Amino acid sequence: MRQFFCLPILMVLVAAACTDVPEGAPDEAVAAEPIVTSNRIGLNRIGLNRIGLNRIGLNRIGLNRIGLNRITNARMMINASSVGDLLATEDGREVFSLVVSCAIPMDITLVAKVQGTTLEFPGEIGLAPQWLSAPLDRSGQGWVSACMLARVNVHEIALPISMRGPRLALLVSNDERHEFTLEEGAFFGNVFGPTNEPLQAFACRGRDQARGETGELIDRDCTEPDPAKPGFTQCGMMFAGDCGGFAARHSCELFAGWASFYLDCHTAPISSHPRPDERVFHEVITTFVTP
């Protein structure tokens, strides 16, 4: 895994406008810090509030292609006209680095120049490679959102999670499946939605999280309901209930046992009389941790 990042402090640095880097031009400075993922196993450390505070920037970049022009086969300039807001703050750069890590394949690095400093944002998982050349479509928004939400940690500590779903980029090996055996839950939503509406961030509780805290589940609270805030999880996402058939009422329609992930998850437990605001998300990422 390449170990680039976008400045010190969890993916970051200053200022507003970016300019093109001419092909072959030397980089004045490239800030390095560990990226937050390695293939499907992500190291989560971002807080949900940082995503929420950058919704205007997220909404804007979703409406435009994220890449601009190739520097080399492996490096592409960022579309600065749409990303400038996110690059202007530390939290924004942290969120943008997570966006790129989720959306762009690991053989592409996005490059921006901010006040004389060259920033590199390496791709990793590749859930929306089409975003390099076109606006992010609805399905892409869902997959990138699910990936970002799966990597939220209310304690903002980094620990490994296994992310699974019906995408080639999320398929897991037998070794990974045998190592990451505790089912935390599933994540879905759309962080690119309208800013005048509540953040669409949903989580349902998995089988092992419902049984009680053990192993690395102790430091993962985003699928646990918050007793002090009914309807929300302990990290501020909307609680969709228990995920699967292990519960009498559950929010996901199917569990693919052979690959261990949930499909078609509702924003509330499935019933014969759904709520008027209930939605179904097809872009769902299921997470597992180690015992």
C-alpha positions, 0 to 999 in steps of 0.5 A: 500500500502506498503511504501518501496522505494530504498533509499532517493532521489526518489528511490536511493543510491550507487554502483556497485555490489550486493550480495545474501542475505542469507535466514533468514539473517537480513537486515543491512538497508532498506531505506524507501520512498513512492512508486509511485503507488497505484494499478492503480492510480499512483503518477507520478514524474519522468522526461523523461530524467532520463529514457533516460539516463538509456537506456543501463541499461534498455536494459540489464535488458530486456534481462534477468530475473529480479528475481533470487531466492526466499528468502521467498514467498513474497521476491525475490533476484534481478538478480544482473548480469543484474541490477547492472548498474541501481543500481549504480546511484541515477537516475538508482535506481529511474528508476529501482524502477519505472520499478519494480512498473509497472512490478511486482505484489504487493505481490512480493518485489525484494531485492538487497544488495548494499555496505551493504545496503539492498534495497527493490523494491516493486511490485505494478501493475503487468503488466509483472509478467513473467519477474520474471522467463524469459527475458521480451518479446516484449509485456511485454516491451510494457506494462512496457514502457507504464506504465513508460511513463504514469507516467512521469511528466516534472515538476517532481511533484507527483499527482494522475493519473488513468491508464487504459487499456485492462489488468486485472491490469489496470481495474478500479472501478466505483468509480475511473472512477467517480473520475478521469473524465478528459481524458489526453491522451494515452502513448505507446512505448518501453524504452527497445529498442536499444540504437543506435536508438531514444527513443521510447516514444509516447503520443497522446492527449486526449479529455479533454486535447485538449479542454484546461487545467483544473483541474489536467491537468494543471500540466500534459504536456506530451500529449500537443504538444510543439510549440517550438519543432514541433513533440514533446510534452512538456515533450519531447515525440514524439507527435502522434496527437490527440488520438480519434474520437473527432478529424478529424484525430486521432492516435488510432484505437478504444476507448473502451467507457465502460472501457475508454481506447484507443486501437492500437495507431499509432505513427502518425495520421492514414491516407491512406498513412502512413509514412514509419516509422509509427508503431502501438502499441497494449500496450497502457495506457490511463490516466485520472486525477481529475477535 
